[in-house]
Amino acid sequence: MPYWAWAVPAAAVALLIAAVLLPLGALLGLACAAAMIGAVFVGVHHAEVVAHKLGEPFGTLVLAIAVTIIEVALILSMMFAGGPETAALPRDTIFSAVMIICNGVVGICLLLGALRHYEQSFRLESANSGLATLIALSTLSLVLPSFTVSAPGPFYTTAQLAFAGVASLVLWDTFVFVQTVRHRDYFLPTGDMTGEDEHAHPPSAQQAWASFGLLLVSLVAVVGLAKVLSPAIERAVIAAGAPQATIGIAIALLVLLPETWAAMRAAYTNRLQSSINLAIGSALASIGLTIPVVALAAVLLDRQLMLGLDPKDLVLLILTFIVAAFTLATGRTNIMLGAVHLVLFVAFLFLALVP
């Protein structure tokens, strides 16, 4: 194992401890930002080692679950620290994660892969299964609260919230069962989907376990440093006069950095199936794991969760799913499909700043 593979996570953890114990000045803040970016790249390296050892789709699943669990922990910590003003934070973060993944990550992967390999392919069965599950999860969690009448406004009652949490967990568990057991072949690359590093020698069990441990350390460092830097981000948002929802976007962007870089590397090396697995799996985990946990926390803390999207975001979500239904309908990609998703991603960012 190269020295930087363990030195960067160690340095990131050391800076995280220093940022917790010391005042966050400009110099320490820049060092924390650099360490966070370094931990992202090293974390992706370790995730790829684990993925190579486990094979698809288990490798991408490990990264998606690890990042989502820490994302949930970050949301919960901010909910505990904040007051009623954090009611919309889970919604904003989850919606931002879906838009970033379905438009930003997918768009970059499709465009990058098409620029280098002209055309790439993936299995329709995996994309269709994931997209159908994602549409159902998003509708139950982010759309219906704006249309139910048992509670005023974009809120669920306690019973409705419990139902949404259980339904989300059931759908996510079923998808994981399909992905890893019942129809694992749907998520495996075949034929011209093989990547450039397909025949690399797999790591030993000891190397894989070491990389798994360092992956967790890297992810904890990334999210911890993101939390440390989040007050500065909030102050920048307020100073710029941007809407409060942009804080959720910033959190999602920071947390999704490891998955984004891993998906881009996979597309660049002609492993688009891995990119699709990682993107859709991350979006599903972001809802399927987050909603049950925050719903339980809201009930225990006697807090309301503002889950329903406003009309602008609802239109963007529906448009994203309609476009994805077309771009993922043939199993073949080209530069145009990536450009469409990226334009939608830019529109999401622009309209978040200029609603």
Order of alpha helices (4+ residues) and beta strands (2+ residues): alpha-alpha-alpha-alpha-alpha-beta-alpha-alpha-alpha-alpha-alpha-alpha-alpha-alpha-beta-alpha
